[in-house]
Structure formats: C-alpha cells, structure tokens
C-alpha cells in the first residue's frame, strides 16, 4: 500500500479532472437535451410567453372588413383615408368570401378554430371573431371600415419608438368619477376593439383567439343551437362572447399574467399619456374614442387622436334574413358600442369636431 501522503494528491487530481470533463460535455449534453425538448414543444396560446420573447415589430399592414359588396362610395372614401395617410402600408379590405379564404389558409393547422369560424352563421359574431383571427395570424393594424385615419400610423409610436412594442390598444370607455355605468357598458373601463394593432402571433392575440373560440362554443351550448344556427339573443351575447367585454377581460387577464399582479381599471383610469405594460402600449381614450357618448373622450380632435370612429349605423343584436344574405349592417364598418340613444348625441358631437374632419362632415 502507498502511504496516504502519496495517493491523496492523485485522488484530488482525478476528481478535478472528472469535474472538468463533465463541465465540457455533461452540461452541453444536458442543455442540448433541454433545447431539443423546447424546440419540439408546440407553443400554443395556453403557454403565454413573456414580453421579452415577443420582439417582432408590428407589420406595416392595415386590415379592414366589409362583408357586403359593392362598398358604398361614402364608406370607400373613409376607407381610402387609411391609404392616403399611410402610403407605405399594405392595405386590405376583406369581404365575407375573402375572410373565409383567409381563415382556411392561415388556420388549417388548427381545426378547432378553422371549423368554428367556417360553421359560424352569425355575421355579427363572425365580424368580431375575424378581426382577432386576422391580426393574430398576420399582425398589423385592424380598424373598422367607418374609422377615419387622423395621424399616420408611423407616428403612433412617438415617444416609444425606442422600446419594443408588440401591441397597441386604446381605451373605449373610462368611468372616471361616474357612479353609474351608462347603458350598453358593463365594465368601469373597456378597451377599444374597433381599432387596435399587434405583431403576428402575439401571445395576447393568441389568447384572445382561443378564449373567443371557447366562448362561441359555450354560447352555442347555452342556447341549444349549432354554430351555424347560433344567433345572439341580445346585445349582451355579443358583448360578452366576442365584443369589447370579452376583449377587455382577456387584456386585463394577460396583463395580470405578465406582470404577476392583478391589473384592473384602476391601473389605467384617467391616463392622458400612453402606458407601456410589458410590450403592450395602452393608449389614452382620445386616441380612438373621440365622439363616443359618455366615454370621456370628448368631441374634439386633439394631438393624441389617431383615428376617428364614425359610428355609422347600429349593431343591433339581430341577424335578420336581410343580414344573413347580404351582411349589411353587421360587418366591420357597421358597429356601435352604446345604446340606441347614443347615436344622436354622437352624431351631433362629431359635427363639432374641429380640423380636417370638419370638411368631411
């Protein structure tokens, strides 16, 4: 036997050598295994990524819906305002047929979403659903066909162009100091879905698509109708299934998830400047909601106004036979979020709007 003083250094040296070899090969193999597992996972909307993983810019695309054809000239003039203000953006207006083709092309990998959209018989529900599907798949700016571009889209990020912004969402309604909600409004603060922007495959949009898809099936189950036969029973069916209530709830849930804290209306009420949460830029109410009765957006165009909603016509929760065959009155350009009485006040308010829009009134 060797004396202890002789073999101990050899044991120590051997142990160090083993550790060095493991550090060269063992960790790499382990990390490689982890990477291979990560790469084989299909990251669905249930695996909501963090803002740091969402670095895609919002593409230079403008999307609008108008299910019926031909498009009336007064609507076409409003639609053209987006092309005039944003000549470098791709601009597409989808009718019902083009919408179906879009979903077939971009959601063939997801039969649950694909079949839900293709089977859905209600134009009103389909209009809401399609805007989410389009922006989730391709990204860009969605805006209703009765919205007028006020400022070029490239200026929407003024003051935030140096930060990673993956989505832009404006306020639709802010209760502020009111003690009662007006008719047709069900949350103290709601987010606008007649105009919004996002990068493609943003986890917020993926979340909204999956949540709305489930909600449509739940509504069909509740009413005892198939998706093709499903018709909203009242305004609330639309608001809570596909409209601004559902949209707002999913936004609050997503923001709560990425911040690790409960986000509510209190985080955004009264804001006058954009607020960046993760990579989601929340815009003040005057960005999109000027002219909406009781919203807090006022009636005058101001510096922060990005687009103007025309509130052309009603979005009554009825799919009449005329609506089912023509789609008139229920597509992206024929919607409103308030009650019937709001129309007159909104119309009168818009006549008082200053600036370039005044000439078009």
C-alpha positions in Angstrom: 0.0 0.0 0.0 1.1 3.5 -0.8 1.4 6.0 2.0 -1.6 8.3 2.5 0.5 11.3 1.7 1.3 9.9 -1.7 -2.2 8.8 -3.0 -4.3 11.7 -1.7 -3.0 14.2 -4.3 -3.7 11.6 -7.1 -7.4 11.2 -5.9 -7.8 15.0 -5.7 -6.4 15.4 -9.2 -8.6 12.7 -10.6 -11.7 14.2 -9.1 -10.9 17.6 -10.6 -10.4 16.1 -14.0 -13.8 14.3 -13.8 -15.5 17.7 -13.0 -13.7 19.4 -15.9 -14.7 16.8 -18.4 -18.4 16.9 -17.1 -18.4 20.7 -17.5 -17.2 20.3 -21.1 -19.6 17.6 -22.1 -22.1 16.9 -19.4 -23.6 20.3 -19.2 -23.6 20.7 -23.0 -25.5 17.4 -23.4 -27.9 18.4 -20.7 -28.5 21.8 -22.2 -28.8 20.3 -25.6 -31.5 17.9 -24.3 -33.3 20.8 -22.8 -33.1 22.8 -26.1 -34.3 19.8 -28.1 -37.3 19.4 -25.8 -38.1 23.1 -26.0 -37.8 23.1 -29.8 -40.3 20.2 -30.1 -43.0 21.8 -28.0 -45.8 23.4 -29.8 -46.2 26.7 -28.0 -50.0 27.2 -28.1 -51.8 30.2 -26.7 -52.0 28.4 -23.4 -48.2 28.8 -23.0 -48.3 32.6 -22.7 -44.8 33.9 -23.4 -43.3 36.9 -21.7 -42.8 40.3 -23.4 -39.1 39.6 -23.8 -39.9 36.7 -26.1 -42.1 38.9 -28.3 -39.8 41.0 -30.2 -41.5 41.1 -33.6 -42.4 44.6 -34.8 -46.0 45.4 -35.8 -46.0 44.9 -39.5 -47.0 47.7 -41.9 -50.4 46.2 -42.7 -53.8 47.7 -42.4 -56.8 45.3 -42.2 -60.5 46.2 -42.6 -63.7 44.2 -43.0 -66.7 44.9 -45.2 -68.7 41.8 -45.7 -71.0 43.1 -48.5 -70.2 44.3 -51.9 -70.2 46.7 -53.6 -68.9 49.1 -50.9 -70.9 52.3 -50.8 -68.9 55.4 -52.0 -69.3 57.2 -48.7 -67.7 54.3 -46.9 -65.0 53.9 -49.6 -63.9 57.5 -49.1 -63.4 56.8 -45.4 -61.5 53.6 -46.1 -59.3 55.5 -48.5 -58.2 57.8 -45.7 -56.0 55.0 -44.4 -54.3 54.6 -47.8 -53.7 58.3 -48.2 -52.3 58.7 -44.7 -50.2 55.6 -44.9 -49.0 55.1 -48.5 -46.2 52.7 -47.4 -48.6 50.3 -45.7 -50.2 47.2 -47.3 -54.0 47.8 -47.1 -56.6 45.0 -47.4 -60.3 45.1 -47.1 -61.8 41.7 -46.7 -65.3 40.7 -47.7 -67.1 37.6 -46.4 -65.6 35.3 -49.1 -62.0 36.7 -48.6 -62.4 36.3 -44.9 -63.3 32.6 -45.2 -60.3 32.1 -47.6 -58.0 33.8 -45.1 -59.0 31.6 -42.2 -58.7 28.5 -44.4 -55.2 29.5 -45.4 -53.9 30.5 -42.0 -55.7 28.2 -39.6 -55.6 24.9 -41.5 -53.2 23.7 -38.7 -55.9 24.4 -36.0 -59.2 22.5 -36.9 -60.9 23.8 -33.7 -60.5 27.4 -34.8 -61.0 26.7 -38.5 -64.2 24.8 -38.2 -65.6 27.2 -35.6 -65.2 30.1 -38.0 -66.4 28.3 -41.1 -69.5 27.0 -39.3 -70.4 30.2 -37.5 -73.6 31.6 -39.0 -73.9 35.0 -37.4 -72.3 37.8 -39.3 -72.1 39.9 -36.2 -70.2 37.3 -34.2 -68.1 36.5 -37.2 -67.0 40.1 -37.7 -65.6 40.3 -34.2 -64.0 36.9 -34.5 -62.4 37.5 -37.9 -60.6 40.7 -36.7 -58.9 38.7 -34.0 -58.0 35.8 -36.3 -56.5 38.2 -38.9 -54.3 40.1 -36.5 -53.2 37.0 -34.6 -52.1 35.3 -37.8 -50.6 38.2 -39.8 -50.3 41.2 -37.5 -50.8 44.8 -38.4 -53.5 47.4 -37.6 -57.1 46.4 -37.6 -59.7 49.3 -37.9 -63.4 49.3 -38.7 -64.5 50.5 -42.1 -66.1 53.6 -40.7 -63.0 54.9 -39.0 -61.1 57.8 -40.5 -57.3 58.0 -40.2 -56.2 61.2 -38.4 -52.5 60.6 -38.0 -50.1 58.4 -40.0 -49.5 55.1 -38.3 -45.8 55.7 -38.2 -46.4 58.5 -35.7 -48.5 56.3 -33.3 -45.3 55.3 -31.5 -44.0 58.8 -31.0 -42.1 58.8 -27.7 -42.0 54.9 -27.6 -40.2 54.1 -30.8 -37.1 53.1 -28.8 -39.0 50.4 -26.9 -40.2 47.0 -28.0 -43.9 47.5 -28.7 -45.8 44.3 -29.7 -49.4 45.6 -29.4 -51.2 48.9 -29.2 -54.6 49.1 -27.6 -56.7 52.2 -26.8 -59.4 52.8 -24.2 -63.0 52.8 -25.4 -64.7 53.8 -22.2 -63.4 55.2 -18.8 -65.9 55.6 -16.0 -63.6 58.1 -14.2 -65.6 59.6 -11.3 -69.0 58.5 -12.5 -71.1 56.5 -10.1 -73.2 54.6 -12.6 -72.3 52.9 -15.9 -74.2 54.1 -19.0 -76.5 51.7 -20.9 -74.5 49.2 -23.0 -71.4 49.5 -20.9 -70.6 46.7 -18.4 -67.1 47.5 -17.1 -65.7 50.6 -15.5 -63.0 50.6 -18.2 -63.2 49.0 -21.5 -60.7 48.6 -24.3 -61.4 49.6 -27.9 -61.7 46.9 -30.5 -62.7 48.9 -33.5 -59.1 49.9 -33.8 -56.0 48.1 -32.4 -52.6 46.8 -33.5 -50.4 43.8 -32.8 -47.5 41.9 -34.1 -48.2 38.5 -35.7 -48.7 35.6 -33.2 -48.5 37.9 -30.2 -49.4 35.9 -27.1 -52.2 38.3 -26.2 -53.8 37.8 -29.6 -53.3 34.0 -29.4 -55.0 34.1 -26.0 -58.0 36.2 -27.3 -58.5 33.8 -30.3 -58.6 30.7 -28.1 -60.8 32.4 -25.4 -63.3 33.7 -28.0 -63.4 30.3 -29.7 -64.3 28.6 -26.4 -66.9 31.4 -25.7 -68.6 30.8 -29.0 -69.0 27.1 -28.3 -70.2 27.8 -24.8 -72.8 30.3 -26.2 -74.0 27.7 -28.7 -74.3 25.1 -25.9 -76.2 27.5 -23.7 -78.7 28.4 -26.4 -79.0 24.9 -27.6 -78.0 25.9 -31.2 -75.4 24.7 -33.5 -72.7 27.2 -34.6 -74.4 27.6 -38.0 -77.8 28.3 -36.3 -76.4 30.4 -33.5 -77.8 33.9 -33.3 -77.3 36.5 -30.5 -80.3 36.7 -28.3 -79.5 40.2 -27.1 -76.7 42.8 -27.1 -75.0 41.1 -24.1 -74.5 37.9 -26.0 -72.2 39.8 -28.4 -70.5 42.0 -25.9 -69.6 39.1 -23.6 -68.8 36.4 -26.3 -66.8 38.3 -28.9 -67.2 42.0 -28.3 -65.5 44.6 -26.0 -66.3 43.0 -22.7 -64.7 39.7 -23.7 -61.8 41.6 -25.4 -61.3 43.7 -22.3 -61.4 40.8 -19.9 -58.7 38.9 -21.8 -56.5 42.0 -22.0 -56.7 42.5 -18.2 -56.0 38.8 -17.7 -53.0 38.9 -20.0 -51.5 42.0 -18.4 -52.0 40.5 -15.0 -50.2 37.3 -16.1 -47.1 39.1 -17.5 -46.8 41.5 -14.5 -47.6 39.0 -11.8 -50.1 41.3 -10.3 -53.8 41.9 -10.7 -54.4 44.6 -13.4 -57.7 46.4 -13.2 -59.3 49.6 -14.4 -57.6 51.4 -11.6 -54.2 51.0 -13.4 -55.4 52.9 -16.5 -58.3 55.2 -15.5 -57.7 58.8 -16.3 -54.5 58.2 -18.3 -53.6 61.1 -20.7 -50.3 59.6 -22.0 -49.6 56.1 -23.4 -48.7 53.5 -20.7 -46.3 50.6 -21.7 -47.0 47.3 -19.8 -44.6 44.6 -21.0 -44.7 45.2 -24.7 -48.4 46.3 -24.8 -48.9 50.0 -25.2 -52.1 51.2 -23.7 -53.3 54.4 -25.4 -55.4 57.2 -23.7 -59.1 57.4 -24.5 -58.7 60.2 -27.0 -56.6 58.1 -29.3 -59.7 56.3 -30.7 -62.8 57.2 -28.7 -63.3 60.9 -29.6 -67.0 61.4 -30.2 -68.3 58.4 -28.2 -71.0 59.4 -25.8 -70.0 59.3 -22.2 -66.7 57.7 -22.9 -64.6 60.6 -21.6 -63.0 61.0 -25.0 -64.6 64.4 -25.7 -65.8 65.5 -29.1 -62.7 67.4 -30.4 -59.7 66.1 -32.2 -56.6 66.7 -30.1 -52.9 65.9 -30.6 -53.2 62.4 -29.3 -56.2 61.5 -31.6 -55.0 58.8 -34.0 -58.3 57.7 -35.6 -61.9 58.8 -35.6 -64.8 56.4 -35.4 -67.9 57.3 -37.4 -70.4 55.2 -35.5 -72.2 54.7 -38.8 -75.4 52.8 -38.1 -76.4 50.4 -35.4 -75.1 47.0 -34.4 -78.5 45.7 -33.2 -78.2 42.1 -32.0 -80.3 40.6 -34.6 -79.3 38.6 -37.7 -82.3 39.3 -39.8 -82.9 37.5 -43.1 -81.5 40.5 -44.9 -78.4 40.5 -42.7 -77.9 36.8 -43.3 -77.9 37.1 -47.0 -76.2 40.4 -47.6 -74.2 41.0 -44.4 -75.2 44.7 -44.5 -75.3 46.5 -41.2 -73.3 43.9 -39.3 -69.8 44.0 -40.8 -66.7 45.8 -39.5 -68.0 49.2 -40.7 -71.5 49.0 -39.2 -71.0 48.7 -35.4 -71.6 50.7 -32.3 -70.9 50.1 -28.6 -73.6 52.3 -26.9 -77.3 52.2 -26.6 -79.8 53.4 -29.3 -80.0 56.9 -27.9 -76.2 57.4 -28.1 -76.4 57.7 -31.9 -77.9 61.2 -32.0 -75.5 62.6 -29.4 -72.5 61.0 -31.1 -73.6 62.4 -34.5 -74.2 65.9 -33.0 -70.8 65.7 -31.3 -69.0 64.8 -34.4 -70.4 67.9 -36.2 -68.5 70.0 -33.6 -65.2 68.3 -34.3 -62.5 70.7 -35.5 -59.9 70.4 -38.1 -59.7 68.4 -41.4 -62.5 66.1 -40.4 -64.9 69.1 -40.2 -64.8 69.4 -44.0 -65.9 65.8 -44.5 -69.0 66.1 -42.2 
